[in-house]
């Protein structure tokens, strides 16, 4: 896309906001008319998509939304437009490199000097990393839950993706409450090792992280 930004002056005038201030805003900012046609995208929005343009047909942006989310997006936004109400939606949208990213998009109606709603101004945030971490956490919780259902052994799970430590009821009842964040959990665990075993067990634990598996007696 051409880096020279020439905003749709008529569209910006209709929805009344200062484009020069919004252009360097770190989140993705967009403006549309009530018919859904775009009248503004800031630098972050254009950098994300690579080809979003002002003046595009109403459904052009929808082409970049994940096929499974398109109907939901269109229906939710159209309903908000019809009711002249703010909205918040979460969906997947294709980035310029072809990867679909999860966005949280919030929009609100904009009024002209006469008080008439003539368009919507919105802000979108990429929340993919948060969703990935949440999914990893839920997967870890499910693993601990399933293992706990078939054994009375003490179980803990350090998820390297979410950097959280989970443990089962047997461990908590024996050793006490286990900190959930990695740094605190490791300090908690090392502090409970017998002094004669601490160095040996810690070195074996570090090797296990590299190798993916270890059986340690202590």
N, CA, C and O of each residue as an XYZ file, in Angstrom:
872
protein
N       0.834     -1.186      0.000
C       0.000      0.000      0.000
C       0.871      1.240      0.000
O       1.928      1.252      0.631
N       0.453      2.268     -0.686
C       1.172      3.527     -0.704
C       1.192      4.116      0.692
O       0.147      4.192      1.338
N       2.376      4.543      1.185
C       2.490      5.065      2.541
C       1.900      6.456      2.676
O       1.639      6.902      3.793
N       1.683      7.156      1.566
C       1.080      8.483      1.627
C      -0.380      8.352      2.007
O      -1.143      7.638      1.356
N      -0.768      9.054      3.079
C      -2.122      8.904      3.604
C      -2.964     10.107      3.202
O      -2.678     11.234      3.606
N      -3.988      9.868      2.418
C      -4.899     10.931      2.000
C      -6.298     10.585      2.483
O      -7.040      9.898      1.781
N      -6.675     11.055      3.682
C      -7.966     10.663      4.241
C      -9.133     11.176      3.430
O      -9.028     12.182      2.728
N     -10.242     10.477      3.532
C     -11.488     10.855      2.882
C     -12.071     12.033      3.657
O     -12.794     11.841      4.635
N     -11.757     13.243      3.221
C     -12.127     14.449      3.976
C     -13.621     14.538      4.229
O     -14.047     14.913      5.321
N     -14.404     14.202      3.244
C     -15.843     14.287      3.427
C     -16.307     13.317      4.512
O     -17.132     13.665      5.357
N     -15.767     12.093      4.479
C     -16.160     11.112      5.473
C     -15.756     11.531      6.870
O     -16.524     11.372      7.819
N     -14.535     12.074      7.001
C     -14.070     12.490      8.318
C     -14.907     13.648      8.842
O     -15.197     13.713     10.037
N     -15.286     14.537      7.982
C     -16.121     15.655      8.388
C     -17.473     15.165      8.891
O     -18.045     15.728      9.824
N     -17.974     14.108      8.257
C     -19.275     13.582      8.635
C     -19.274     13.013     10.046
O     -20.249     13.184     10.777
N     -18.194     12.338     10.442
C     -18.211     11.713     11.758
C     -17.424     12.498     12.801
O     -17.348     12.071     13.953
N     -16.833     13.637     12.427
C     -16.299     14.598     13.367
C     -15.256     14.040     14.344
O     -15.557     13.856     15.523
N     -14.039     13.770     13.870
C     -12.947     13.510     14.789
C     -11.642     13.936     14.141
O     -11.562     14.078     12.920
N     -10.620     14.139     14.960
C      -9.354     14.671     14.497
C      -8.469     13.522     13.991
O      -7.895     12.776     14.785
N      -8.370     13.393     12.690
C      -7.615     12.287     12.097
C      -6.129     12.395     12.393
O      -5.457     11.374     12.541
N      -5.599     13.613     12.482
C      -4.167     13.780     12.718
C      -3.763     13.214     14.076
O      -2.649     12.712     14.229
N      -4.650     13.289     15.059
C      -4.361     12.737     16.376
C      -4.484     11.220     16.372
O      -3.722     10.534     17.053
N      -5.429     10.694     15.615
C      -5.678      9.263     15.600
C      -4.650      8.483     14.787
O      -4.459      7.290     15.027
N      -3.991      9.124     13.839
C      -3.151      8.386     12.911
C      -1.979      7.704     13.606
O      -1.575      6.619     13.188
N      -1.423      8.305     14.648
C      -0.292      7.716     15.353
C      -0.711      6.957     16.604
O       0.139      6.523     17.381
N      -2.014      6.794     16.803
C      -2.503      6.028     17.941
C      -2.047      4.582     17.791
O      -2.171      4.025     16.701
N      -1.513      3.939     18.860
C      -0.934      2.598     18.714
C      -1.936      1.491     18.377
O      -1.557      0.483     17.782
N      -3.189      1.661     18.740
C      -4.208      0.660     18.398
C      -4.763      0.949     17.011
O      -4.543      2.027     16.459
N      -5.486     -0.020     16.449
C      -6.094      0.151     15.134
C      -7.388      0.956     15.260
O      -8.306      0.556     15.976
N      -7.454      2.078     14.570
C      -8.626      2.959     14.620
C      -9.261      3.007     13.238
O      -8.565      3.105     12.227
N     -10.582      2.939     13.202
C     -11.292      2.956     11.927
C     -12.532      3.830     12.037
O     -13.071      4.034     13.125
N     -12.972      4.337     10.907
C     -14.217      5.098     10.847
C     -15.023      4.640      9.651
O     -14.478      4.454      8.563
N     -16.321      4.457      9.848
C     -17.194      4.036      8.750
C     -18.469      4.873      8.752
O     -18.875      5.427      9.774
N     -19.079      4.947      7.587
C     -20.391      5.567      7.485
C     -21.455      4.536      7.874
O     -21.140      3.364      8.076
N     -22.674      4.961      7.976
C     -23.733      4.051      8.388
C     -24.005      2.946      7.376
O     -24.559      1.904      7.726
N     -23.618      3.167      6.124
C     -23.801      2.106      5.137
C     -22.671      1.081      5.184
O     -22.660      0.125      4.410
N     -21.705      1.291      6.114
C     -20.604      0.358      6.273
C     -19.386      0.665      5.450
O     -18.370     -0.013      5.601
N     -19.437      1.663      4.579
C     -18.267      2.014      3.770
C     -17.249      2.754      4.620
O     -17.607      3.564      5.475
N     -15.985      2.467      4.378
C     -14.914      3.028      5.201
C     -14.611      4.475      4.827
O     -14.579      4.838      3.651
N     -14.390      5.294      5.861
C     -13.946      6.665      5.589
C     -12.633      6.976      6.295
O     -12.074      8.057      6.107
N     -12.124      6.030      7.120
C     -10.841      6.284      7.767
C     -10.232      5.006      8.319
O     -10.921      4.188      8.928
N      -8.921      4.843      8.098
C      -8.117      3.845      8.791
C      -6.822      4.522      9.212
O      -6.202      5.214      8.405
N      -6.398      4.336     10.466
C      -5.141      4.953     10.884
C      -3.961      4.071     10.481
O      -4.152      3.014      9.880
N      -2.750      4.500     10.809
C      -1.543      3.794     10.375
C      -1.518      2.354     10.884
O      -1.164      1.435     10.146
N      -1.896      2.165     12.142
C      -1.852      0.817     12.723
C      -2.803     -0.127     11.993
O      -2.468     -1.289     11.763
N      -3.989      0.368     11.628
C      -4.954     -0.464     10.909
C      -4.444     -0.805      9.519
O      -4.589     -1.939      9.063
N      -3.841      0.180      8.836
C      -3.336     -0.076      7.494
C      -2.124     -0.996      7.522
O      -1.943     -1.816      6.621
N      -1.278     -0.861      8.572
C      -0.110     -1.732      8.697
C      -0.534     -3.171      8.978
O       0.100     -4.112      8.500
N      -1.590     -3.341      9.743
C      -2.070     -4.685     10.063
C      -2.594     -5.390      8.817
O      -2.238     -6.536      8.544
N      -3.430     -4.702      8.074
C      -4.124     -5.350      6.962
C      -3.333     -5.350      5.671
O      -3.384     -6.311      4.904
N      -2.599     -4.272      5.431
C      -1.834     -4.175      4.199
C      -2.624     -3.642      3.022
O      -2.029     -3.106      2.087
N      -3.962     -3.771      3.031
C      -4.709     -3.288      1.867
C      -6.080     -2.707      2.201
O      -6.893     -2.517      1.296
N      -6.360     -2.419      3.469
C      -7.595     -1.714      3.777
C      -7.495     -0.290      3.260
O      -6.456      0.351      3.418
N      -8.548      0.211      2.651
C      -8.527      1.540      2.068
C      -9.816      2.290      2.377
O     -10.898      1.708      2.466
N      -9.663      3.610      2.539
C     -10.846      4.441      2.698
C     -11.659      4.451      1.413
O     -11.114      4.327      0.316
N     -12.944      4.598      1.561
C     -13.805      4.654      0.402
C     -14.166      3.295     -0.143
O     -14.864      3.188     -1.151
N     -13.678      2.220      0.538
C     -13.972      0.873      0.052
C     -15.444      0.567      0.216
O     -16.133      1.165      1.042
N     -15.912     -0.367     -0.580
C     -17.295     -0.781     -0.480
C     -17.579     -1.316      0.915
O     -16.674     -1.769      1.615
N     -18.837     -1.259      1.307
C     -19.212     -1.623      2.658
C     -18.720     -2.976      3.111
O     -18.349     -3.120      4.276
N     -18.697     -3.979      2.248
C     -18.306     -5.316      2.665
C     -16.852     -5.640      2.440
O     -16.444     -6.775      2.688
N     -16.040     -4.692      1.980
C     -14.647     -4.991      1.638
C     -13.861     -5.486      2.842
O     -13.105     -6.450      2.722
N     -14.020     -4.852      3.998
C     -13.271     -5.270      5.178
C     -13.660     -6.677      5.604
O     -12.858     -7.407      6.187
N     -14.911     -7.052      5.302
C     -15.412     -8.357      5.707
C     -14.667     -9.488      5.008
O     -14.622    -10.609      5.517
N     -14.084     -9.204      3.849
C     -13.343    -10.228      3.120
C     -12.121    -10.705      3.900
O     -11.652    -11.825      3.697
N     -11.601     -9.855      4.796
C     -10.419    -10.223      5.569
C     -10.769    -10.908      6.883
O      -9.885    -11.421      7.569
N     -12.034    -10.922      7.235
C     -12.478    -11.626      8.435
C     -12.507    -13.123      8.161
O     -12.838    -13.541      7.051
N     -12.169    -13.925      9.147
C     -12.165    -15.381      8.980
C     -13.558    -15.839      8.536
O     -14.562    -15.380      9.081
N     -13.626    -16.744      7.548
C     -14.930    -17.185      7.032
C     -15.904    -17.651      8.116
O     -17.111    -17.444      7.993
N     -15.388    -18.280      9.175
C     -16.258    -18.774     10.236
C     -16.830    -17.649     11.094
O     -17.810    -17.852     11.811
N     -16.223    -16.464     11.024
C     -16.652    -15.350     11.874
C     -17.410    -14.264     11.112
O     -17.937    -13.335     11.725
N     -17.471    -14.369      9.800
C     -18.024    -13.271      9.000
C     -19.486    -12.991      9.305
O     -19.875    -11.841      9.507
N     -20.290    -14.038      9.338
C     -21.716    -13.826      9.573
C     -21.955    -13.202     10.939
O     -22.777    -12.296     11.081
N     -21.234    -13.688     11.940
C     -21.350    -13.127     13.287
C     -20.980    -11.654     13.309
O     -21.702    -10.841     13.885
N     -19.850    -11.301     12.679
C     -19.399     -9.907     12.649
C     -20.430     -9.011     11.964
O     -20.833     -7.978     12.499
N     -20.840     -9.425     10.786
C     -21.771     -8.609     10.020
C     -23.081     -8.419     10.785
O     -23.608     -7.309     10.857
N     -23.601     -9.506     11.354
C     -24.876     -9.432     12.060
C     -24.780     -8.543     13.289
O     -25.664     -7.723     13.536
N     -23.694     -8.706     14.071
C     -23.526     -7.925     15.296
C     -23.363     -6.435     15.000
O     -23.969     -5.594     15.664
N     -22.544     -6.115     14.004
C     -22.318     -4.710     13.678
C     -23.560     -4.087     13.050
O     -23.909     -2.948     13.363
N     -24.227     -4.824     12.167
C     -25.428     -4.300     11.531
C     -26.517     -4.026     12.563
O     -27.225     -3.023     12.476
N     -26.648     -4.925     13.543
C     -27.638     -4.728     14.598
C     -27.322     -3.484     15.415
O     -28.223     -2.721     15.764
N     -26.026     -3.273     15.725
C     -25.632     -2.081     16.475
C     -25.891     -0.814     15.674
O     -26.372      0.183     16.214
N     -25.570     -0.856     14.380
C     -25.827      0.303     13.521
C     -27.319      0.632     13.482
O     -27.710      1.795     13.575
N     -28.143     -0.401     13.345
C     -29.582     -0.178     13.254
C     -30.140      0.411     14.551
O     -31.056      1.234     14.525
N     -29.578     -0.018     15.682
C     -30.053      0.483     16.970
C     -29.341      1.758     17.389
O     -29.709      2.393     18.377
N     -28.305      2.129     16.618
C     -27.484      3.304     16.931
C     -26.849      3.157     18.312
O     -26.850      4.091     19.114
N     -26.303      1.953     18.578
C     -25.721      1.657     19.877
C     -24.243      1.283     19.741
O     -23.810      0.849     18.673
N     -23.466      1.450     20.818
C     -22.080      0.963     20.810
C     -22.063     -0.558     20.722
O     -23.073     -1.205     21.000
N     -20.921     -1.136     20.337
C     -20.813     -2.588     20.266
C     -19.392     -3.016     20.607
O     -18.452     -2.223     20.553
N     -19.262     -4.280     20.957
C     -17.959     -4.905     21.175
C     -18.042     -6.321     20.636
O     -18.924     -7.085     21.029
N     -17.136     -6.675     19.743
C     -17.123     -8.012     19.154
C     -15.699     -8.552     19.132
O     -14.730     -7.792     19.130
N     -15.590     -9.869     19.117
C     -14.296    -10.535     19.061
C     -14.319    -11.516     17.894
O     -15.239    -12.325     17.769
N     -13.301    -11.436     17.043
C     -13.291    -12.256     15.839
C     -11.867    -12.383     15.306
O     -10.946    -11.731     15.797
N     -11.703    -13.229     14.296
C     -10.408    -13.418     13.655
C     -10.357    -12.643     12.338
O     -11.302    -12.654     11.549
N      -9.229    -11.975     12.129
C      -9.065    -11.203     10.905
C      -7.685    -11.481     10.313
O      -6.707    -11.647     11.042
N      -7.619    -11.530      8.989
C      -6.371    -11.864      8.306
C      -5.415    -10.687      8.314
O      -5.755     -9.586      7.879
N      -4.208    -10.936      8.819
C      -3.163     -9.925      8.815
C      -2.497     -9.889      7.447
O      -2.741    -10.768      6.621
N      -1.660     -8.889      7.193
C      -1.042     -8.714      5.873
C      -0.199     -9.905      5.450
O       0.004    -10.128      4.257
N       0.307    -10.696      6.445
C       1.135    -11.854      6.109
C       0.322    -13.131      5.932
O       0.886    -14.209      5.745
N      -1.000    -13.010      5.991
C      -1.865    -14.164      5.793
C      -2.294    -14.864      7.063
O      -3.172    -15.726      7.023
N      -1.699    -14.517      8.181
C      -2.063    -15.160      9.455
C      -3.333    -14.520     10.025
O      -3.483    -13.298     10.025
N      -4.231    -15.360     10.503
C      -5.432    -14.843     11.154
C      -5.117    -14.542     12.614
O      -4.525    -15.355     13.324
N      -5.528    -13.352     13.041
C      -5.301    -12.908     14.410
C      -6.642    -12.609     15.088
O      -7.596    -12.182     14.438
N      -6.698    -12.837     16.377
C      -7.905    -12.521     17.128
C      -7.920    -11.041     17.492
O      -6.951    -10.523     18.048
N      -9.013    -10.366     17.179
C      -9.174     -8.950     17.496
C     -10.380     -8.753     18.400
O     -11.386     -9.451     18.280
N     -10.260     -7.792     19.303
C     -11.421     -7.264     20.016
C     -11.680     -5.881     19.437
O     -10.820     -5.002     19.485
N     -12.869     -5.702     18.894
C     -13.208     -4.470     18.185
C     -14.356     -3.775     18.908
O     -15.412     -4.368     19.129
N     -14.142     -2.519     19.272
C     -15.173     -1.739     19.950
C     -15.502     -0.518     19.101
O     -14.604      0.185     18.639
N     -16.789     -0.270     18.899
C     -17.215      0.867     18.093
C     -18.336      1.635     18.768
O     -19.091      1.085     19.571
N     -18.432      2.897     18.437
C     -19.474      3.747     19.008
C     -19.927      4.748     17.952
O     -19.132      5.157     17.107
N     -21.200      5.147     17.992
C     -21.704      6.095     16.991
C     -21.096      7.477     17.169
O     -20.819      7.911     18.287
N     -20.893      8.165     16.042
C     -20.392      9.538     16.034
C     -21.484     10.455     15.487
O     -22.240     10.070     14.595
N     -21.560     11.653     16.023
C     -22.627     12.591     15.650
C     -22.050     13.841     14.985
O     -20.943     14.276     15.302
N     -22.811     14.400     14.072
C     -22.413     15.665     13.461
C     -22.828     16.806     14.389
O     -23.489     16.553     15.396
N     -22.464     18.056     14.082
C     -22.809     19.175     14.968
C     -24.302     19.289     15.258
O     -24.691     19.845     16.285
N     -25.130     18.775     14.376
C     -26.573     18.851     14.607
C     -27.103     17.731     15.471
O     -28.302     17.672     15.743
N     -26.207     16.817     15.920
C     -26.611     15.719     16.775
C     -27.017     14.466     16.032
O     -27.398     13.477     16.657
N     -26.945     14.485     14.710
C     -27.348     13.323     13.919
C     -26.201     12.319     13.851
O     -25.054     12.699     13.614
N     -26.504     11.053     14.055
C     -25.498      9.991     13.933
C     -25.240      9.732     12.455
O     -26.144      9.376     11.699
N     -23.991      9.920     12.067
C     -23.641      9.773     10.653
C     -22.614      8.684     10.393
O     -22.289      8.413      9.237
N     -22.097      8.054     11.436
C     -21.106      7.007     11.243
C     -20.667      6.425     12.566
O     -21.209      6.743     13.624
N     -19.672      5.565     12.477
C     -19.127      4.909     13.666
C     -17.609      5.057     13.701
O     -16.940      5.007     12.669
N     -17.088      5.237     14.897
C     -15.644      5.254     15.127
C     -15.316      4.069     16.010
O     -15.988      3.838     17.015
N     -14.281      3.309     15.645
C     -13.951      2.114     16.406
C     -12.469      1.954     16.654
O     -11.637      2.555     15.975
N     -12.156      1.137     17.635
C     -10.779      0.806     17.990
C     -10.671     -0.711     18.122
O     -11.476     -1.339     18.810
N      -9.675     -1.295     17.461
C      -9.476     -2.744     17.490
C      -8.114     -3.073     18.099
O      -7.120     -2.401     17.824
N      -8.083     -4.105     18.922
C      -6.845     -4.555     19.562
C      -6.591     -6.015     19.210
O      -7.512     -6.832     19.184
N      -5.330     -6.327     18.940
C      -4.928     -7.711     18.682
C      -4.760     -8.411     20.027
O      -3.882     -8.051     20.811
N      -5.597     -9.408     20.295
C      -5.580    -10.104     21.593
C      -5.166    -11.571     21.432
O      -5.437    -12.395     22.306
N      -4.514    -11.892     20.317
C      -4.155    -13.282     20.039
C      -3.301    -13.880     21.143
O      -3.552    -15.007     21.569
N      -2.298    -13.150     21.615
C      -1.402    -13.697     22.643
C      -2.154    -13.989     23.929
O      -1.863    -14.976     24.604
N      -3.117    -13.144     24.278
C      -3.900    -13.374     25.489
C      -4.758    -14.620     25.346
O      -4.870    -15.417     26.278
N      -5.368    -14.786     24.168
C      -6.201    -15.968     23.940
C      -5.363    -17.240     23.957
O      -5.797    -18.261     24.489
N      -4.159    -17.184     23.375
C      -3.282    -18.339     23.349
C      -2.879    -18.739     24.761
O      -2.879    -19.922     25.101
N      -2.532    -17.742     25.588
C      -2.147    -18.027     26.970
C      -3.320    -18.603     27.751
O      -3.142    -19.512     28.561
N      -4.522    -18.076     27.512
C      -5.699    -18.578     28.216
C      -6.014    -20.007     27.807
O      -6.374    -20.829     28.650
N      -5.883    -20.308     26.520
C      -6.121    -21.666     26.043
C      -5.111    -22.633     26.645
O      -5.468    -23.741     27.045
N      -3.841    -22.211     26.709
C      -2.811    -23.063     27.301
C      -3.108    -23.328     28.772
O      -2.926    -24.446     29.254
N      -3.561    -22.312     29.477
C      -3.890    -22.479     30.894
C      -5.026    -23.479     31.071
O      -4.961    -24.354     31.935
N      -6.076    -23.347     30.244
C      -7.217    -24.250     30.366
C      -6.836    -25.691     30.008
O      -7.339    -26.640     30.609
N      -5.938    -25.845     29.017
C      -5.467    -27.183     28.660
C      -4.687    -27.798     29.819
O      -4.833    -28.985     30.113
N      -3.858    -26.987     30.475
C      -3.077    -27.489     31.604
C      -3.988    -27.885     32.759
O      -3.779    -28.922     33.390
N      -4.993    -27.066     33.036
C      -5.937    -27.378     34.102
C      -6.668    -28.683     33.823
O      -6.907    -29.472     34.737
N      -7.020    -28.910     32.565
C      -7.720    -30.133     32.202
C      -6.814    -31.355     32.359
O      -7.272    -32.415     32.785
N      -5.534    -31.212     32.019
C      -4.593    -32.314     32.170
C      -4.448    -32.705     33.634
O      -4.466    -33.886     33.980
N      -4.302    -31.693     34.492
C      -4.179    -31.967     35.929
C      -5.455    -32.601     36.460
O      -5.400    -33.521     37.276
N      -6.598    -32.117     36.005
C      -7.881    -32.656     36.468
C      -8.031    -34.122     36.074
O      -8.453    -34.942     36.889
N      -7.689    -34.456     34.836
C      -7.819    -35.832     34.366
C      -6.876    -36.766     35.110
O      -7.268    -37.875     35.476
N      -5.638    -36.335     35.340
C      -4.693    -37.158     36.075
C      -5.132    -37.361     37.523
O      -4.982    -38.447     38.084
N      -5.666    -36.317     38.108
C      -6.113    -36.398     39.498
C      -7.258    -37.379     39.663
O      -7.441    -37.949     40.739
N      -8.030    -37.579     38.605
C      -9.180    -38.471     38.674
C      -8.771    -39.943     38.713
O      -9.573    -40.791     39.103
N      -7.538    -40.257     38.315
C      -7.127    -41.661     38.235
C      -5.963    -41.994     39.164
O      -5.490    -43.130     39.167
N      -5.488    -41.021     39.956
C      -4.384    -41.304     40.859
C      -4.480    -40.400     42.085
O      -5.044    -39.307     42.033
N      -3.908    -40.893     43.200
C      -3.826    -40.084     44.420
C      -2.431    -39.492     44.581
O      -2.123    -38.888     45.608
N      -1.582    -39.668     43.555
C      -0.241    -39.088     43.595
C      -0.319    -37.571     43.552
O      -1.296    -36.987     43.083
N       0.737    -36.954     44.055
C       0.839    -35.497     43.964
C       1.252    -35.122     42.539
O       2.235    -35.651     42.021
N       0.514    -34.221     41.910
C       0.742    -33.855     40.508
C       0.911    -32.349     40.390
O       0.141    -31.574     40.957
N       1.928    -31.951     39.644
C       2.068    -30.540     39.292
C       2.422    -30.441     37.822
O       3.029    -31.352     37.259
N       2.052    -29.362     37.216
C       2.272    -29.164     35.779
C       2.768    -27.743     35.541
O       2.074    -26.769     35.833
N       3.977    -27.645     35.009
C       4.541    -26.338     34.668
C       4.350    -26.151     33.173
O       5.008    -26.815     32.372
N       3.458    -25.253     32.796
C       3.177    -24.986     31.392
C       4.130    -23.904     30.892
O       4.057    -22.754     31.324
N       5.029    -24.284     29.972
C       6.034    -23.342     29.483
C       5.434    -22.253     28.608
O       6.035    -21.191     28.446
N       4.236    -22.503     28.031
C       3.608    -21.492     27.182
C       2.979    -20.380     28.022
O       3.198    -19.195     27.773
N       2.198    -20.783     29.017
C       1.520    -19.780     29.847
C       2.374    -19.349     31.030
O       2.068    -18.354     31.687
N       3.479    -20.116     31.317
C       4.376    -19.838     32.430
C       3.614    -19.884     33.756
O       3.877    -19.106     34.672
N       2.672    -20.810     33.829
C       1.944    -21.023     35.064
C       2.174    -22.434     35.571
O       2.408    -23.357     34.791
N       2.104    -22.591     36.886
C       2.268    -23.889     37.514
C       0.936    -24.281     38.148
O       0.348    -23.523     38.920
N       0.480    -25.473     37.807
C      -0.766    -25.992     38.355
C      -0.480    -27.251     39.154
O       0.456    -27.987     38.841
N      -1.277    -27.505     40.184
C      -1.081    -28.712     40.976
C      -2.425    -29.235     41.447
O      -3.427    -28.520     41.427
N      -2.434    -30.508     41.876
C      -3.699    -31.105     42.273
C      -3.909    -31.012     43.782
O      -3.045    -30.538     44.519
N      -5.077    -31.477     44.222
C      -5.448    -31.367     45.635
C      -4.521    -32.180     46.529
O      -4.235    -31.778     47.657
N      -4.041    -33.344     46.025
C      -3.161    -34.182     46.831
C      -1.869    -33.456     47.181
O      -1.376    -33.571     48.303
N      -1.324    -32.721     46.239
C      -0.100    -31.969     46.504
C      -0.360    -30.843     47.502
O       0.425    -30.624     48.425
N      -1.465    -30.137     47.308
C      -1.781    -29.018     48.198
C      -2.002    -29.504     49.625
O      -1.540    -28.874     50.576
N      -2.712    -30.632     49.777
C      -2.991    -31.142     51.121
C      -1.728    -31.630     51.813
O      -1.656    -31.625     53.042
N      -0.721    -32.054     51.034
C       0.517    -32.566     51.615
C       1.540    -31.466     51.874
O       2.153    -31.418     52.940
N       1.721    -30.592     50.904
C       2.780    -29.584     50.977
C       2.275    -28.163     51.218
O       3.053    -27.282     51.582
N       0.990    -27.939     51.018
C       0.461    -26.590     51.173
C       0.156    -25.948     49.827
O       0.422    -26.532     48.776
N      -0.394    -24.762     49.864
C      -0.792    -24.051     48.645
C       0.419    -23.777     47.773
O       1.461    -23.330     48.254
N       0.270    -24.049     46.491
C       1.355    -23.941     45.517
C       1.197    -22.643     44.745
O       0.142    -22.433     44.146
N       2.208    -21.743     44.727
C       2.080    -20.502     43.945
C       1.841    -20.807     42.476
O       2.372    -21.784     41.949
N       1.051    -19.982     41.815
C       0.693    -20.265     40.426
C       1.692    -19.738     39.409
O       1.776    -20.271     38.303
N       2.460    -18.692     39.760
C       3.412    -18.164     38.776
C       4.740    -18.902     38.901
O       5.128    -19.340     39.984
N       5.422    -19.029     37.778
C       6.612    -19.873     37.692
C       7.696    -19.491     38.697
O       8.199    -20.356     39.414
N       8.057    -18.232     38.759
C       9.160    -17.802     39.612
C       8.886    -18.115     41.074
O       9.741    -18.664     41.769
N       7.690    -17.764     41.538
C       7.339    -18.011     42.940
C       7.250    -19.500     43.226
O       7.661    -19.961     44.291
N       6.706    -20.260     42.261
C       6.540    -21.697     42.464
C       7.885    -22.405     42.593
O       8.053    -23.278     43.444
N       8.838    -22.028     41.749
C      10.156    -22.661     41.819
C      10.860    -22.335     43.134
O      11.486    -23.205     43.738
N      10.756    -21.087     43.573
C      11.357    -20.698     44.848
C      10.692    -21.451     46.001
O      11.363    -21.892     46.934
N       9.381    -21.592     45.928
C       8.612    -22.322     46.947
C       9.069    -23.776     47.014
O       9.296    -24.322     48.093
N       9.197    -24.389     45.842
C       9.592    -25.795     45.769
C      11.020    -26.006     46.263
O      11.272    -26.923     47.045
N      11.953    -25.173     45.819
C      13.358    -25.323     46.229
C      13.498    -25.142     47.732
O      14.321    -25.796     48.371
N      12.685    -24.246     48.294
C      12.758    -23.998     49.726
C      12.306    -25.176     50.573
O      12.576    -25.213     51.773
N      11.616    -26.147     49.961
C      11.128    -27.318     50.692
C      11.978    -28.567     50.465
O      11.712    -29.613     51.058
N      12.986    -28.464     49.620
C      13.889    -29.589     49.413
C      14.827    -29.740     50.609
O      15.248    -28.748     51.203
N      15.148    -30.976     50.954
C      16.106    -31.221     52.029
C      17.468    -30.683     51.603
O      17.859    -30.848     50.447
N      18.187    -30.047     52.508
C      19.505    -29.468     52.149
C      20.455    -30.473     51.500
O      21.248    -30.103     50.634
N      20.381    -31.751     51.913
C      21.281    -32.754     51.336
C      20.917    -33.089     49.893
O      21.755    -33.580     49.138
N      19.655    -32.820     49.507
C      19.188    -33.182     48.165
C      19.082    -31.996     47.216
O      18.994    -32.173     46.001
N      19.091    -30.797     47.765
C      18.728    -29.614     46.986
C      19.539    -29.446     45.706
O      18.963    -29.255     44.635
N      20.880    -29.514     45.800
C      21.722    -29.279     44.628
C      21.501    -30.357     43.571
O      21.353    -30.049     42.388
N      21.479    -31.625     43.997
C      21.307    -32.741     43.053
C      19.956    -32.658     42.351
O      19.875    -32.811     41.132
N      18.907    -32.418     43.114
C      17.564    -32.380     42.537
C      17.411    -31.192     41.592
O      16.805    -31.313     40.528
N      17.962    -30.046     41.984
C      17.827    -28.858     41.140
C      18.536    -29.052     39.804
O      17.992    -28.678     38.765
N      19.736    -29.627     39.805
C      20.449    -29.883     38.560
C      19.697    -30.890     37.691
O      19.655    -30.744     36.469
N      19.109    -31.902     38.309
C      18.324    -32.873     37.547
C      17.081    -32.224     36.958
O      16.665    -32.543     35.844
N      16.502    -31.320     37.713
C      15.314    -30.607     37.236
C      15.657    -29.752     36.019
O      14.896    -29.729     35.052
N      16.783    -29.054     36.049
C      17.206    -28.231     34.915
C      17.471    -29.090     33.680
O      17.152    -28.688     32.561
N      18.057    -30.278     33.887
C      18.289    -31.179     32.748
C      16.959    -31.675     32.184
O      16.822    -31.870     30.977
N      15.985    -31.875     33.064
C      14.674    -32.341     32.619
C      14.002    -31.318     31.718
O      13.310    -31.682     30.768
N      14.205    -30.044     32.013
C      13.623    -28.997     31.177
C      14.176    -29.092     29.761
O      13.440    -28.906     28.792
N      15.474    -29.382     29.636
C      16.100    -29.494     28.325
C      15.704    -30.791     27.617
O      15.446    -30.793     26.413
N      15.658    -31.893     28.373
C      15.420    -33.202     27.768
C      13.937    -33.510     27.596
O      13.562    -34.331     26.758
N      13.097    -32.856     28.385
C      11.662    -33.086     28.292
C      11.134    -34.116     29.253
O       9.919    -34.274     29.375
N      12.012    -34.829     29.946
C      11.550    -35.862     30.880
C      12.640    -36.189     31.886
O      13.825    -36.159     31.553
N      12.243    -36.503     33.125
C      13.183    -36.964     34.127
C      12.411    -37.640     35.243
O      11.260    -37.301     35.517
N      13.061    -38.600     35.884
C      12.531    -39.233     37.079
C      13.519    -38.932     38.204
O      14.676    -39.348     38.143
N      13.072    -38.218     39.217
C      13.967    -37.751     40.273
C      13.444    -38.231     41.620
O      12.272    -38.039     41.945
N      14.311    -38.849     42.392
C      13.949    -39.284     43.747
C      14.599    -38.332     44.748
O      15.785    -38.018     44.643
N      13.809    -37.878     45.716
C      14.347    -36.966     46.726
C      13.426    -36.933     47.924
O      13.697    -36.223     48.892
